[in-house]
């Protein structure tokens, strides 16, 4: 009956999650993927190395759609740096998802935790917030985050692209 589910485990552990883990959540409840792929930690995941978007890989593993959020901020900053809306220095976090309703719910949670939520587009654009991009770990305000997302360069070629 959960109204929101957050998956925050190393990528290598996603396939180990119980197959029916998400089936009993409330209808339409978002599943938030907070993870990032780190080959040194997770081992080599061929689909991601081949260009699959990280959260698309997570979706395939768990069998449910996800919303990507909370993956660009250091955990201690998430815990300690939330600020009231309108206060100078408020950090913005990108939120990517394909379903507008679930993305909106996750954005409301981001805002309630003291961060500005920036709509970062659909999941196929979520590579813009992965490790190695300008938004990753940068603690930017909303305007600068939008600029960083726009300036990102894809580190892995899209799946099927010859290197």
N, C-alpha and C positions, 0 to 999 in steps of 0.2 A: 503493500500500500504506500510505499515511499513516493513523495511528490517530486523528488529530485534525487538522482543517484550520481555520485561523484566517483569516478574510477581514477585512482591516483597510485598506480603501481608501476614498476619498471616495465618497459615494453616486453621484455623477455618473459614476464609473468602473465601477460594478458591471455595467452592461450591456455594457461592453467586455471583460469577462472571457471567456476561451475557453469555448465552449458545453460542451465535454467535460472541462473542467478538473477536476471533482470525481468523474468516473466511475471513476477508478482507485484511489480511496481504499479502505481496508479496509472490509469490510461492516459497516454500523452505525456507522462512524466519524462523530462529530459534526462539523458545519460550524458554526463559531462566527462570528456576525456581531458585530463590535465597533463598527460604524459608527453615525454619527448624521447626520441630515439637516440641513444648513445651507443655506438657500436662497441666501444671499449667495455661498457657495462653489460649491454644486452646481447652481445654476440652479433654476428652479421645476419641481418634479416634480408634475404635476397630480394623480396618484393619491394621493400623500401629502397634498398640500394639500386634497384632497377628503375626507380622513379615513382613508385606508388606513394601517394600522399600518406603521411604517417597515420592520420586519424581514419583514413579510408581502410588502411590495414587493420586498425583496431575494430572498426565496424565489421569487417569480414570475420575477425576472430570471435567476436561476441554475438554476432548475428542480429544486431540492433543498430539503428542510426544513433549518431553521437553529435554533440555540440562541443567544439574545441574552446577551452577557456582555462585561465589560471596557469598556463604553461610558460608564460614569459616572465613570471615574477618569482624571485627567491622566496622560499617559504617564510623566512623571518620577516621579510618586508610585507608579505601578505598578512602576517599576524600583527605587525607593529605599525605599519605606515598608512592604514586607512584614515581618511580625513573626511570631515563633513563637506557636503556639496558646496561648491563656491569658494572653498578655502584654498589659498595659494599653495602650490606644491602637491595638489591632489594628483595621484598617479592614475593613469588610464590603462585599462587592460583590453586587449582585443578579444572579441567573441565571434567565432565562425560557426556557421551552421546552415543547413539547407532548408529547415522548416522554420518559417518566421515565428510561429507561436512558441516553439520550444526555445528558440534563440532569444526571444523577448523575455521569457521567464528567467533564463540564465543571466541576461543583462540586468534584470531587476535585482538578482542576488548580488551581482558584482557591485551595483550601486549601493545596496543596503550594507555591504561590507566596507564602504568608504572609498570606493574607487569609481572613476568614470568608465563606463562601458562604451567601447567603440565597436560598432558593427564592422567586422573585418570581411564581410562577404560570405560566400558559401564555402563549404569544406574544401573544394578544389583550389581555393585561394589561401587556405590555412598554412601552406608552406611559407608564407610571408612572415609567420611568427615562430618559425622553428629555430633551433640553435644555429648560430652563425649569421642570422639576419639582424638588421639594425634595431629591431624592436625587442629582441631577445635579451632579457635581463637589464634593460636600459632605464626602467622607471621613468618613462616619459609622460608629459601631460597629454591631453587628448589631441591637441593640434600637432604636436611633434610626433605622436604615435601614428596619426594618419599619414604624415609625411614619410615616416620610417617604413610603414607598410607599403606605401607606393614606390619607395626607392629600393625595396628588397630585390635581390637577384637570386634566382633559383639555383641552389647548390647542386642538386641532383637533376638530371634531365628527366622530363616526363616519361612515364613508362612507355617502352617501345621505341624510344629514341636511341639511335645508334651513337655511341660515344666516339 
